[in-house]
Each structure stands twice: as C-alpha cells, then as structure tokens.
Amino acid sequence: MHLPNDGLFILLSSCVLIAAAIFDLRYQKIPNKLTFPTMVISLAYFGATRGLEGLLFSAGGILLGMAILIIPYLMGGMGAGDVKLLGAVGAVLGPFGVFNVFVLTGIIGGIYAVLFLIVNRKRSKGSFLRLATMIKTFVRTGQFIYIPAPKNEKKIKLCYGIAIALGALCTIAWKLSYHGFPISTFQ
C-alpha cells in the first residue's frame, strides 16, 4: 500500500500533525477535533480509493497506533490525546507506517526529554535527587523503595504530541522523497 498520491490529503494530514503539536505545546492537550476527523476521513479516503484493502489498511493502522501507546497511557506516562494522535497517524500511514513513526518518535522523544530536563534543570533537581536516592538504596539493599514527590512540587510535563508529530512528518517526508515509497516495505 502506497502513500496517497493525492497531494491535498498529504498536506491536510501534515497540517493536522502541526496543529496537534502546537495544541500540545500550548495547552498540553491534543483535541479530539483533530484526531477523530483524521481517522474518519482516512478510513473513508482509503475505503473509497482502494476498497476493502484500503479500509483494512487504515483501520489496522488506527488499531496498532493506539495499541502501541495504550500501556504507557494506562500507567499515567502520557495523555489520551497522544494515544489518539498515534491512532490518527496510523489511519493515514497504515500499520507498517505507524510502527515506523513509533520508532522515530521514541528516538525524537528521548532527545526531547533530555533537552527538556537540561533546560528545566532547576525544576527537575528534586526529581533527580529522589531518583538517585532510590537507585542508591536499591543497589545497597536490593529493595526498591519509592520516594514520592512532595505535594507542593509542580510536575514537569513533556508534550509528547510534538515527538509524535515530528516522527510522522519525518516518515512522510522520507516516503515522499522516494516517490511514494510503499508502506508495505516496512515489514
């Protein structure tokens, strides 16, 4: 299955990704008004242009994209908007494309997290000290003892939608540079 040849579809998908990153950065939320219509439009587009195969391609991407991030969401590591955004990306790029985005997002997200902690080192100093104490205690005693943050400490929140958007945009650009490189080759 190839990327859509319709430049307008690719442009609209890219605009949704940019908007999601901006919303996540500004409001720390990714609105359903971006993710759900992207899923529905992608399902309709691929169903109309490629029949049942296209519909299954898009639906499979949604399911895999959301399944990949559901455990981190359930553990409190990210918001539901991030899960839905990766599902929307899957609707556009299909299962193999969304997996590629997930890998790139992990790399970009790791770099983003390190840079974020460096920039916010004063706010994150307490977190580092607690983590170091927990690790030191574990190494010395073999027991993991969790040290909770003080109630008045403000949590540092990463906007992971930015990493997802960058991973998806890089994937789209890479595929377009190979003239609609088939998504199925990510197998």
Secondary structure as UniProt FT lines:
FT   HELIX           7..27
FT   HELIX           32..74
FT   TURN            75..76
FT   HELIX           80..119
FT   HELIX           121..141
FT   TURN            151..152
FT   HELIX           160..177
FT   TURN            178..179
FT   HELIX           183..186
//
